[in-house]
């Protein structure tokens, strides 16, 4: 009899002052429906809180929702903290209102994927489920 693999564990967070959480809650629900374990941190978290929770919860990835315009600062800070904590194996992805040039910059910095308004929820689910086979 085959042993089932453990489900992916994903932390979903809202960092900074952004209080818009409808989209992130839809993503969390879609991921749960797809069999992913989701830890939702709630609103107004700091990058430090998100990274500390991710490490404590032993997650495979962090998904951030940022609509405040502070995406470059916040994504880069999370990447920096992951490196400082020797937790770079935790993938970082996210979504929000992010200009094309910032998508290019942030993915070059190490953000694995960025989803903007209008992206199909299934696209996010497929990305996350694909993390199981990423290096």
SVG drawing of the C-alpha trace seen along z (x, -y; Angstrom):
<svg xmlns="http://www.w3.org/2000/svg" viewBox="-14 -52 35 54">
<polyline fill="none" stroke="black" stroke-width="0.4" points="0.0,0.0 1.4,-3.4 1.9,-6.0 0.2,-9.3 2.5,-12.3 1.8,-15.2 -0.2,-18.0 1.5,-21.3 1.5,-23.8 1.1,-27.4 1.1,-30.6 -1.1,-33.3 -0.5,-36.8 -1.4,-40.5 1.6,-42.6 1.7,-46.4 -1.2,-48.7 -3.4,-47.2 -6.8,-46.2 -8.3,-44.7 -8.7,-41.0 -11.5,-39.7 -9.1,-38.3 -6.7,-36.7 -9.6,-34.9 -10.8,-33.6 -7.3,-32.3 -7.1,-30.7 -10.4,-28.9 -9.5,-27.8 -6.2,-26.3 -8.0,-24.5 -10.5,-23.1 -7.6,-21.8 -6.2,-19.9 -3.5,-22.4 -3.1,-23.2 -3.5,-27.0 -2.4,-29.2 -3.9,-32.7 -2.2,-35.3 -4.8,-38.0 -4.4,-41.7 -1.6,-44.1 1.2,-41.8 4.9,-42.7 7.3,-40.8 9.0,-39.6 5.7,-38.2 5.0,-36.5 8.5,-34.9 8.5,-33.8 5.1,-32.2 6.1,-30.5 9.2,-28.9 7.2,-27.9 4.5,-26.3 7.0,-24.6 5.4,-25.8 6.4,-25.1 5.6,-28.6 4.5,-32.1 1.9,-33.8 1.5,-37.6 -1.3,-39.8 -0.2,-43.5 -2.4,-46.2 -0.9,-49.1 1.9,-50.0 4.6,-48.9 5.2,-45.6 8.9,-46.1 9.8,-46.9 7.7,-44.2 8.5,-41.3 12.2,-42.2 12.1,-42.4 10.5,-38.9 13.2,-37.5 15.9,-39.1 14.4,-37.7 14.1,-34.2 17.8,-34.4 18.8,-35.6 16.8,-32.7 18.4,-30.2 14.8,-29.5 15.3,-30.2 13.7,-26.8 10.4,-28.5 9.1,-29.7 7.6,-33.2 4.8,-34.2 2.1,-36.8 -0.4,-39.0 -1.6,-42.5 -1.4,-45.6 2.1,-45.3 3.4,-47.1 5.1,-45.0 8.6,-46.4 8.2,-45.5 7.1,-42.0 10.3,-41.5 12.4,-43.0 10.8,-41.0 11.0,-37.7 14.7,-38.4 15.0,-39.0 13.6,-35.6 9.8,-35.9 8.6,-32.7 5.4,-34.1 3.2,-37.2 -0.5,-37.2 -2.3,-40.4 -6.0,-41.4 -7.9,-39.3 -5.6,-36.3 -7.7,-33.1 -7.8,-31.5 -7.1,-28.2 -3.8,-29.6 -2.7,-30.3 -3.9,-26.8 -1.9,-25.2 1.2,-27.2 1.0,-26.2 0.3,-22.5 3.4,-22.6 5.6,-23.6 5.8,-20.0 8.1,-19.3 10.2,-22.5 13.8,-22.5"/>
</svg>
